Amino acid sequence: GGTAIVVESILGCISLSKELAKRNLGAVPICSFTHRLFDEQIAKICRIKNLTELVILFDADATAEADKSALKIRSRVPLVTVAEMPTTYGPKTDPNDDAASAVEAVLKRRAPQELMFQT
C-alpha cells in the first residue's frame, strides 16, 4: 500500500518529494492549495488506489486545521495521521522552507486530536 502526504503548496510538495526521495522513503506528497480539505478534494483522495495512510502536514500555523481535516476524512481512508510542521522559520514555516524538518515531522506523525473549535 501507499502513503500520501497532504501539504498546502506546490513548492512544499516539490521540496518534500525531493527530500523523501533522498531518504528513500516511498510516500507521495499531494497538494491541497490551502490549509483545509474540501469535500471535492476528499472525494479525489478517496479514489487513490492502494492508499493505506494519509498524512496531513500543513504549515506550522495550521496544525489545528490539519486536525480538523483529518477528523473529517478519517472514516473514509484506512489511516489518517497529522504531522506537526515545526516553526523553524516562524509560524508560517512550510515544507518548502525546511524539507528535512518536514520529513522528520512525518516520521513523528500522530493521530488527529479532537480539539475544541470555535465556530
Disulfide bonds with the S-S distance in Angstrom:
none
